[in-house]
């Protein structure tokens, strides 16, 4: 059979590599939600905090000079947490690496480009998990996993033994126990009054002011068409212009410092199914992350995991123990394998996002 000359000697120029989809999931959430303070790093995967409440009752009156009235003492309790632990591995076979070329050059690079790509993507999976678990906790006050360790967008198919919940009261979800007494989809609903009612209730529940709202894609449309909101923005041309030109709710509207659009949040499962994480009609009200006097309602805790410094044979158990170091949060290590010859790469993370005060946030479904 005749073979065309170009099939033997033909040359195809190698252009720059293409990334068909961007790496990582969107993170539209405030940066403060992902800060881990040094005091929030714990040894192992478990910790607890002491839970105290502030005195909000008034003192009782007595006749001047009479004996004092005995008051009841404030309750003290504790709360235990257990961090999630993710641990994934992949194998690199040296017999394959020696045959690989660079992504953008016709030269053998022993698979360096390919290995770097795989390492970056493995680490990105751990970052994605932090983002989505935090979003899930804020969205529904719980994080769900199936029995095989897969993160789930809802409670459907969840392993109840793996579920972590903040025990958000029912009065802080859906229509907030009647604080939202009419759908925001109706033009004549008094949305500013609803927001003020939430602020009033928050002061009674915790003493914290709600200063941010994370919202779904339909919420700007409801506010833009709302009669009360239009009257408000007509006297605030700067806010009105931003609403009309960007479809984003302007900061400061209804005395809320930050309006944060988070409807771009999603993740994919291993079968490439896309799961949106934020409901279209969901508006989650939350206080500032930084709070005084032990009032910090949100934290991310990092646990620790022992990592070998080397795989050398040690002369005694004490020397072997010293060959490990403790790594907090995300980490990685690699070990040499001999059958087949290669490298086994390990990526891990030990952490948990927590709502420490279940009455701090209001997860409102504003259209019904």
Secondary structure, DSSP 8 states (H G I E B T S, - for coil): ----HHHHH----------SS-SS----S-GGGG---GGGB-STTEEEEEEE----S------TTS---------EEEEEEE-EEEEEEEEEEHHHHTT-B-SSSSSB-TTHHHHHHHHHHHHHHHHHHHHHHHHHHHHHSEEEE-TTS-EESSSTT--TTT-EE----GGGEETGGGTS-S-TTSTT--HHHHHHHHHHHHHHHTS--EEEEEE-TTHHHHHHT-HHHHHHHHT-HHHHHHHHHH----TTGGG-SEEEE-TT-EEE-TT--EEE-S-TTEEEEEE-S--STT---EEEEE-EEEEES-----SSHHHHHTTEEEEESSEEEEEEEETTEEEEEEEEEEEEEEESSTTS-EEEE---
